[in-house]
């Protein structure tokens, strides 16, 4: 009897947590310019929606945003680092509400908004999202509050929290667990490896390899390190 009651509570909780996306369900082809909808297949649209209403859209499949507001992103400031003075040691997913969840592939000139990417997201120009679980590729600028996986861009990668790899001309992360490869690498807290022309971190547990390396212990050419608090 207790087991049956427990199963009922779990199923009821799942139903409640999923209601924000499952009021409507679309199959094969739909648009993400909607609310409270799950699209299983291909979701299409031109620009994100910016309004005061909560918008819950989930895509399971392929999301195509053409042209996307990413065309204008380089002239704006979507940097998560520039608008954040300090962060806690851990990313708390409960502190974030997502307008969209994308499970699969996202392709656009650049997606901007409170988006949770799970899979592969490709922005031809720039993209700014909240959470990346997978691979995020941008032609110019790639910014996420939290990235679990790989970020690749032509000019700049930025995160508040990063677990994985950043590859670009410039990589910046407030808390970095993993690998940064680029011309200039910055980690306020760096746990891992930096490889670049210039590497800098304020709190380090790891190795820096580059022409000039700076951490809290020393400034050193070629290779630098710190493994102590």
Phi and psi restraints in degrees (value plus and minus 20) as a CYANA .aco file:
   2 UNK   PHI     -81.8   -41.8
   2 UNK   PSI     -58.9   -18.9
   3 UNK   PHI     -85.9   -45.9
   3 UNK   PSI     -59.4   -19.4
   4 UNK   PHI     -84.7   -44.7
   4 UNK   PSI     -62.6   -22.6
   5 UNK   PHI     -83.1   -43.1
   5 UNK   PSI     -61.0   -21.0
   6 UNK   PHI     -84.0   -44.0
   6 UNK   PSI     -63.5   -23.5
   7 UNK   PHI     -81.6   -41.6
   7 UNK   PSI     -60.4   -20.4
   8 UNK   PHI     -81.4   -41.4
   8 UNK   PSI     -63.7   -23.7
   9 UNK   PHI     -83.2   -43.2
   9 UNK   PSI     -62.3   -22.3
  10 UNK   PHI     -83.7   -43.7
  10 UNK   PSI     -67.0   -27.0
  11 UNK   PHI     -84.2   -44.2
  11 UNK   PSI     -58.5   -18.5
  12 UNK   PHI     -85.1   -45.1
  12 UNK   PSI     -59.3   -19.3
  13 UNK   PHI     -85.2   -45.2
  13 UNK   PSI     -62.2   -22.2
  14 UNK   PHI     -81.7   -41.7
  14 UNK   PSI     -61.4   -21.4
  15 UNK   PHI     -83.2   -43.2
  15 UNK   PSI     -64.0   -24.0
  16 UNK   PHI     -84.3   -44.3
  16 UNK   PSI     -64.8   -24.8
  17 UNK   PHI     -87.9   -47.9
  17 UNK   PSI     -44.7    -4.7
  18 UNK   PHI    -112.8   -72.8
  18 UNK   PSI     -28.1    11.9
  19 UNK   PHI     -82.7   -42.7
  19 UNK   PSI     -52.4   -12.4
  20 UNK   PHI     -82.8   -42.8
  20 UNK   PSI     -40.5    -0.5
  21 UNK   PHI    -127.3   -87.3
  21 UNK   PSI     -37.9     2.1
  22 UNK   PHI    -128.5   -88.5
  22 UNK   PSI      -1.4    38.6
  23 UNK   PHI     -84.7   -44.7
  23 UNK   PSI     -53.3   -13.3
  24 UNK   PHI    -154.4  -114.4
  24 UNK   PSI     125.3   165.3
  25 UNK   PHI    -150.9  -110.9
  25 UNK   PSI     110.3   150.3
  26 UNK   PHI    -137.1   -97.1
  26 UNK   PSI     129.7   169.7
  27 UNK   PHI    -144.7  -104.7
  27 UNK   PSI     130.9   170.9
  28 UNK   PHI      50.3    90.3
  28 UNK   PSI     -92.2   -52.2
  29 UNK   PHI    -158.4  -118.4
  29 UNK   PSI     114.5   154.5
  30 UNK   PHI    -173.3  -133.3
  30 UNK   PSI    -197.3  -157.3
  31 UNK   PHI    -138.6   -98.6
  31 UNK   PSI     123.4   163.4
  32 UNK   PHI    -105.7   -65.7
  32 UNK   PSI     -16.9    23.1
  33 UNK   PHI    -104.5   -64.5
  33 UNK   PSI      45.2    85.2
  34 UNK   PHI    -173.7  -133.7
  34 UNK   PSI    -192.2  -152.2
  35 UNK   PHI    -156.6  -116.6
  35 UNK   PSI     129.3   169.3
  36 UNK   PHI      29.8    69.8
  36 UNK   PSI      31.6    71.6
  37 UNK   PHI    -154.9  -114.9
  37 UNK   PSI     119.3   159.3
  38 UNK   PHI    -128.2   -88.2
  38 UNK   PSI     106.9   146.9
  39 UNK   PHI    -132.8   -92.8
  39 UNK   PSI      97.7   137.7
  40 UNK   PHI    -123.1   -83.1
  40 UNK   PSI      79.1   119.1
  41 UNK   PHI     123.1   163.1
  41 UNK   PSI    -137.1   -97.1
  42 UNK   PHI    -139.7   -99.7
  42 UNK   PSI     105.8   145.8
  43 UNK   PHI    -129.2   -89.2
  43 UNK   PSI     117.7   157.7
  44 UNK   PHI    -143.6  -103.6
  44 UNK   PSI     130.6   170.6
  45 UNK   PHI    -197.0  -157.0
  45 UNK   PSI     152.3   192.3
  46 UNK   PHI    -127.8   -87.8
  46 UNK   PSI     -64.5   -24.5
  47 UNK   PHI    -161.3  -121.3
  47 UNK   PSI     137.4   177.4
  48 UNK   PHI     -90.6   -50.6
  48 UNK   PSI     141.0   181.0
  49 UNK   PHI    -118.5   -78.5
  49 UNK   PSI     106.5   146.5
  50 UNK   PHI    -134.8   -94.8
  50 UNK   PSI      86.7   126.7
  51 UNK   PHI    -173.0  -133.0
  51 UNK   PSI     159.4   199.4
  52 UNK   PHI    -103.7   -63.7
  52 UNK   PSI     -30.8     9.2
  53 UNK   PHI    -102.6   -62.6
  53 UNK   PSI     123.5   163.5
  54 UNK   PHI     -89.6   -49.6
  54 UNK   PSI     112.3   152.3
  55 UNK   PHI    -145.9  -105.9
  55 UNK   PSI      95.7   135.7
  56 UNK   PHI    -135.1   -95.1
  56 UNK   PSI      88.3   128.3
  57 UNK   PHI    -151.4  -111.4
  57 UNK   PSI     110.5   150.5
  58 UNK   PHI    -140.0  -100.0
  58 UNK   PSI     110.9   150.9
  59 UNK   PHI    -132.2   -92.2
  59 UNK   PSI     103.6   143.6
  60 UNK   PHI    -130.2   -90.2
  60 UNK   PSI      74.0   114.0
  61 UNK   PHI     127.1   167.1
  61 UNK   PSI    -135.9   -95.9
  62 UNK   PHI    -145.1  -105.1
  62 UNK   PSI     110.5   150.5
  63 UNK   PHI    -133.8   -93.8
  63 UNK   PSI     106.3   146.3
  64 UNK   PHI    -138.9   -98.9
  64 UNK   PSI      98.3   138.3
  65 UNK   PHI    -139.0   -99.0
  65 UNK   PSI      83.7   123.7
  66 UNK   PHI    -148.0  -108.0
  66 UNK   PSI     103.1   143.1
  67 UNK   PHI    -102.8   -62.8
  67 UNK   PSI     -48.3    -8.3
  68 UNK   PHI      70.2   110.2
  68 UNK   PSI     127.4   167.4
  69 UNK   PHI     -96.2   -56.2
  69 UNK   PSI     -24.5    15.5
  70 UNK   PHI     -79.2   -39.2
  70 UNK   PSI     -40.0     0.0
  71 UNK   PHI     -78.1   -38.1
  71 UNK   PSI     -53.9   -13.9
  72 UNK   PHI    -118.4   -78.4
  72 UNK   PSI     -24.8    15.2
  73 UNK   PHI     -78.0   -38.0
  73 UNK   PSI     -60.7   -20.7
  74 UNK   PHI     -81.9   -41.9
  74 UNK   PSI     -41.0    -1.0
  75 UNK   PHI    -113.0   -73.0
  75 UNK   PSI     -25.0    15.0
  76 UNK   PHI    -123.5   -83.5
  76 UNK   PSI    -185.9  -145.9
  77 UNK   PHI    -156.5  -116.5
  77 UNK   PSI      74.4   114.4
  78 UNK   PHI    -120.7   -80.7
  78 UNK   PSI      -5.5    34.5
  79 UNK   PHI     -84.3   -44.3
  79 UNK   PSI     101.2   141.2
  80 UNK   PHI     -89.4   -49.4
  80 UNK   PSI     -46.6    -6.6
  81 UNK   PHI     -94.7   -54.7
  81 UNK   PSI     -61.8   -21.8
  82 UNK   PHI     -86.7   -46.7
  82 UNK   PSI     -43.9    -3.9
  83 UNK   PHI    -121.8   -81.8
  83 UNK   PSI      -6.8    33.2
  84 UNK   PHI    -151.8  -111.8
  84 UNK   PSI     101.9   141.9
  85 UNK   PHI     -99.6   -59.6
  85 UNK   PSI     -65.0   -25.0
  86 UNK   PHI    -173.6  -133.6
  86 UNK   PSI     139.1   179.1
  87 UNK   PHI    -157.1  -117.1
  87 UNK   PSI     142.0   182.0
  88 UNK   PHI     -99.0   -59.0
  88 UNK   PSI     154.2   194.2
  89 UNK   PHI     -90.7   -50.7
  89 UNK   PSI     -38.1     1.9
  90 UNK   PHI    -152.6  -112.6
  90 UNK   PSI     126.1   166.1
  91 UNK   PHI     -99.1   -59.1
  91 UNK   PSI     102.2   142.2
  92 UNK   PHI    -125.0   -85.0
  92 UNK   PSI      87.3   127.3
  93 UNK   PHI     -81.8   -41.8
  93 UNK   PSI     -47.2    -7.2
  94 UNK   PHI     -87.9   -47.9
  94 UNK   PSI     -37.9     2.1
  95 UNK   PHI     -99.2   -59.2
  95 UNK   PSI     -26.4    13.6
  96 UNK   PHI    -137.2   -97.2
  96 UNK   PSI     119.3   159.3
  97 UNK   PHI    -133.4   -93.4
  97 UNK   PSI     110.4   150.4
  98 UNK   PHI    -120.1   -80.1
  98 UNK   PSI     114.0   154.0
  99 UNK   PHI     -93.1   -53.1
  99 UNK   PSI     -55.6   -15.6
 100 UNK   PHI    -159.2  -119.2
 100 UNK   PSI     127.0   167.0
 101 UNK   PHI    -141.6  -101.6
 101 UNK   PSI     107.8   147.8
 102 UNK   PHI    -138.1   -98.1
 102 UNK   PSI      93.8   133.8
 103 UNK   PHI    -126.7   -86.7
 103 UNK   PSI      77.0   117.0
 104 UNK   PHI     123.9   163.9
 104 UNK   PSI    -142.5  -102.5
 105 UNK   PHI    -143.5  -103.5
 105 UNK   PSI     111.6   151.6
 106 UNK   PHI    -138.1   -98.1
 106 UNK   PSI     109.9   149.9
 107 UNK   PHI    -151.9  -111.9
 107 UNK   PSI     108.0   148.0
 108 UNK   PHI    -183.5  -143.5
 108 UNK   PSI     155.2   195.2
 109 UNK   PHI     -90.6   -50.6
 109 UNK   PSI     -41.6    -1.6
 110 UNK   PHI     143.4   183.4
 110 UNK   PSI     103.3   143.3
 111 UNK   PHI    -116.5   -76.5
 111 UNK   PSI     113.7   153.7
 112 UNK   PHI    -148.2  -108.2
 112 UNK   PSI     110.5   150.5
 113 UNK   PHI     126.0   166.0
 113 UNK   PSI    -194.3  -154.3
 114 UNK   PHI    -101.6   -61.6
 114 UNK   PSI      57.6    97.6
 115 UNK   PHI    -134.8   -94.8
 115 UNK   PSI     119.2   159.2
 116 UNK   PHI    -125.7   -85.7
 116 UNK   PSI      87.9   127.9
 117 UNK   PHI    -114.0   -74.0
 117 UNK   PSI     105.1   145.1
 118 UNK   PHI    -145.3  -105.3
 118 UNK   PSI      78.4   118.4
 119 UNK   PHI     117.1   157.1
 119 UNK   PSI    -139.4   -99.4
 120 UNK   PHI    -147.1  -107.1
 120 UNK   PSI     107.5   147.5
 121 UNK   PHI    -143.5  -103.5
 121 UNK   PSI     112.3   152.3
 122 UNK   PHI    -146.6  -106.6
 122 UNK   PSI      97.7   137.7
 123 UNK   PHI    -134.2   -94.2
 123 UNK   PSI      97.8   137.8
 124 UNK   PHI     -81.5   -41.5
 124 UNK   PSI     -54.8   -14.8
 125 UNK   PHI    -127.4   -87.4
 125 UNK   PSI     -90.7   -50.7
 126 UNK   PHI    -172.8  -132.8
 126 UNK   PSI     135.0   175.0
 127 UNK   PHI    -166.7  -126.7
 127 UNK   PSI     119.9   159.9
 128 UNK   PHI    -146.7  -106.7
 128 UNK   PSI      97.0   137.0
 129 UNK   PHI    -152.5  -112.5
 129 UNK   PSI    -200.0  -160.0
 130 UNK   PHI    -116.0   -76.0
 130 UNK   PSI     -69.8   -29.8
 131 UNK   PHI    -157.0  -117.0
 131 UNK   PSI     108.7   148.7
 132 UNK   PHI    -139.5   -99.5
 132 UNK   PSI      97.7   137.7
 133 UNK   PHI    -136.3   -96.3
 133 UNK   PSI      70.6   110.6
 134 UNK   PHI     125.5   165.5
 134 UNK   PSI    -146.2  -106.2
 135 UNK   PHI    -143.3  -103.3
 135 UNK   PSI     105.3   145.3
 136 UNK   PHI    -138.6   -98.6
 136 UNK   PSI     101.7   141.7
 137 UNK   PHI    -143.6  -103.6
 137 UNK   PSI     111.8   151.8
 138 UNK   PHI    -159.0  -119.0
 138 UNK   PSI     125.7   165.7
 139 UNK   PHI     -88.2   -48.2
 139 UNK   PSI     -55.5   -15.5
 140 UNK   PHI    -142.4  -102.4
 140 UNK   PSI     -78.6   -38.6
 141 UNK   PHI    -156.1  -116.1
 141 UNK   PSI     111.5   151.5
 142 UNK   PHI    -151.7  -111.7
 142 UNK   PSI      90.9   130.9
 143 UNK   PHI    -149.5  -109.5
 143 UNK   PSI     108.6   148.6
 144 UNK   PHI    -156.4  -116.4
 144 UNK   PSI     124.9   164.9
 145 UNK   PHI     -85.5   -45.5
 145 UNK   PSI     -64.6   -24.6
 146 UNK   PHI    -157.3  -117.3
 146 UNK   PSI     113.0   153.0
 147 UNK   PHI    -147.0  -107.0
 147 UNK   PSI     101.8   141.8
 148 UNK   PHI    -132.4   -92.4
 148 UNK   PSI      77.2   117.2
 149 UNK   PHI     122.2   162.2
 149 UNK   PSI    -148.1  -108.1
 150 UNK   PHI    -146.1  -106.1
 150 UNK   PSI     112.7   152.7
 151 UNK   PHI    -135.8   -95.8
 151 UNK   PSI     108.8   148.8
 152 UNK   PHI    -153.2  -113.2
 152 UNK   PSI     109.6   149.6
 153 UNK   PHI    -168.6  -128.6
 153 UNK   PSI     146.2   186.2
 154 UNK   PHI     -99.7   -59.7
 154 UNK   PSI     -47.0    -7.0
 155 UNK   PHI    -146.4  -106.4
 155 UNK   PSI     -70.9   -30.9
 156 UNK   PHI    -168.0  -128.0
 156 UNK   PSI     110.5   150.5
 157 UNK   PHI    -132.1   -92.1
 157 UNK   PSI     116.6   156.6
 158 UNK   PHI    -157.9  -117.9
 158 UNK   PSI     121.2   161.2
 159 UNK   PHI    -168.9  -128.9
 159 UNK   PSI     136.6   176.6
 160 UNK   PHI    -100.8   -60.8
 160 UNK   PSI     -67.4   -27.4
 161 UNK   PHI    -145.1  -105.1
 161 UNK   PSI     117.0   157.0
 162 UNK   PHI    -159.6  -119.6
 162 UNK   PSI     107.9   147.9
 163 UNK   PHI    -141.4  -101.4
 163 UNK   PSI      79.2   119.2
 164 UNK   PHI     128.8   168.8
 164 UNK   PSI    -148.7  -108.7
 165 UNK   PHI    -152.2  -112.2
 165 UNK   PSI     117.3   157.3
 166 UNK   PHI    -141.3  -101.3
 166 UNK   PSI     109.7   149.7
 167 UNK   PHI    -151.9  -111.9
 167 UNK   PSI      96.5   136.5
 168 UNK   PHI    -192.7  -152.7
 168 UNK   PSI     157.0   197.0
 169 UNK   PHI     -83.5   -43.5
 169 UNK   PSI     -59.4   -19.4
 170 UNK   PHI    -154.3  -114.3
 170 UNK   PSI     112.3   152.3
 171 UNK   PHI    -145.3  -105.3
 171 UNK   PSI     112.4   152.4
 172 UNK   PHI    -156.9  -116.9
 172 UNK   PSI     113.9   153.9
 173 UNK   PHI    -170.2  -130.2
 173 UNK   PSI     117.2   157.2
 174 UNK   PHI     -93.1   -53.1
 174 UNK   PSI     -62.8   -22.8
 175 UNK   PHI    -148.7  -108.7
 175 UNK   PSI      93.3   133.3
 176 UNK   PHI    -137.6   -97.6
 176 UNK   PSI     102.1   142.1
 177 UNK   PHI    -138.1   -98.1
 177 UNK   PSI      79.5   119.5
 178 UNK   PHI     128.7   168.7
 178 UNK   PSI    -150.2  -110.2
 179 UNK   PHI    -153.2  -113.2
 179 UNK   PSI     110.8   150.8
 180 UNK   PHI    -136.0   -96.0
 180 UNK   PSI     108.4   148.4
 181 UNK   PHI    -147.8  -107.8
 181 UNK   PSI      99.2   139.2
 182 UNK   PHI     158.7   198.7
 182 UNK   PSI    -195.0  -155.0
 183 UNK   PHI     -91.5   -51.5
 183 UNK   PSI     -67.8   -27.8
 184 UNK   PHI    -146.7  -106.7
 184 UNK   PSI     106.1   146.1
 185 UNK   PHI    -142.5  -102.5
 185 UNK   PSI     112.2   152.2
 186 UNK   PHI    -153.4  -113.4
 186 UNK   PSI     112.4   152.4
 187 UNK   PHI    -158.3  -118.3
 187 UNK   PSI      99.3   139.3
 188 UNK   PHI     -81.9   -41.9
 188 UNK   PSI     -64.8   -24.8
 189 UNK   PHI    -141.8  -101.8
 189 UNK   PSI      97.3   137.3
 190 UNK   PHI    -138.0   -98.0
 190 UNK   PSI      98.3   138.3
 191 UNK   PHI    -142.0  -102.0
 191 UNK   PSI      71.9   111.9
 192 UNK   PHI     132.9   172.9
 192 UNK   PSI    -151.6  -111.6
 193 UNK   PHI    -153.4  -113.4
 193 UNK   PSI     115.8   155.8
 194 UNK   PHI    -136.1   -96.1
 194 UNK   PSI     109.5   149.5
 195 UNK   PHI    -148.0  -108.0
 195 UNK   PSI      96.8   136.8
 196 UNK   PHI    -195.3  -155.3
 196 UNK   PSI    -194.0  -154.0
 197 UNK   PHI     -92.9   -52.9
 197 UNK   PSI     -67.1   -27.1
 198 UNK   PHI    -150.6  -110.6
 198 UNK   PSI     105.8   145.8
 199 UNK   PHI    -142.0  -102.0
 199 UNK   PSI     116.7   156.7
 200 UNK   PHI    -163.5  -123.5
 200 UNK   PSI     118.4   158.4
 201 UNK   PHI    -170.7  -130.7
 201 UNK   PSI     128.4   168.4
 202 UNK   PHI    -115.1   -75.1
 202 UNK   PSI     -45.1    -5.1
 203 UNK   PHI    -158.6  -118.6
 203 UNK   PSI     102.0   142.0
 204 UNK   PHI    -151.1  -111.1
 204 UNK   PSI     116.2   156.2
 205 UNK   PHI    -155.0  -115.0
 205 UNK   PSI      70.7   110.7
 206 UNK   PHI     142.4   182.4
 206 UNK   PSI    -175.3  -135.3
 207 UNK   PHI    -147.7  -107.7
 207 UNK   PSI     122.1   162.1
 208 UNK   PHI    -138.3   -98.3
 208 UNK   PSI     109.6   149.6
 209 UNK   PHI    -145.4  -105.4
 209 UNK   PSI      97.0   137.0
 210 UNK   PHI     159.2   199.2
 210 UNK   PSI     159.3   199.3
 211 UNK   PHI     -84.9   -44.9
 211 UNK   PSI     -60.8   -20.8
 212 UNK   PHI    -160.8  -120.8
 212 UNK   PSI     111.0   151.0
 213 UNK   PHI    -148.6  -108.6
 213 UNK   PSI     114.9   154.9
 214 UNK   PHI    -150.4  -110.4
 214 UNK   PSI     107.6   147.6
 215 UNK   PHI    -159.3  -119.3
 215 UNK   PSI    -191.8  -151.8
 216 UNK   PHI     -90.9   -50.9
 216 UNK   PSI     -34.2     5.8
 217 UNK   PHI    -116.1   -76.1
 217 UNK   PSI     -58.7   -18.7
 218 UNK   PHI    -183.2  -143.2
 218 UNK   PSI     146.5   186.5
 219 UNK   PHI    -135.4   -95.4
 219 UNK   PSI     105.9   145.9
 220 UNK   PHI    -170.6  -130.6
 220 UNK   PSI     122.3   162.3
 221 UNK   PHI    -101.3   -61.3
 221 UNK   PSI     139.6   179.6
 222 UNK   PHI      48.3    88.3
 222 UNK   PSI     -82.2   -42.2
 223 UNK   PHI    -165.4  -125.4
 223 UNK   PSI     118.5   158.5
 224 UNK   PHI    -160.8  -120.8
 224 UNK   PSI     140.2   180.2
 225 UNK   PHI    -180.0  -140.0
 225 UNK   PSI     141.3   181.3
 226 UNK   PHI    -184.4  -144.4
 226 UNK   PSI     113.3   153.3
 227 UNK   PHI    -149.6  -109.6
 227 UNK   PSI     -11.3    28.7
 228 UNK   PHI    -136.2   -96.2
 228 UNK   PSI     132.3   172.3
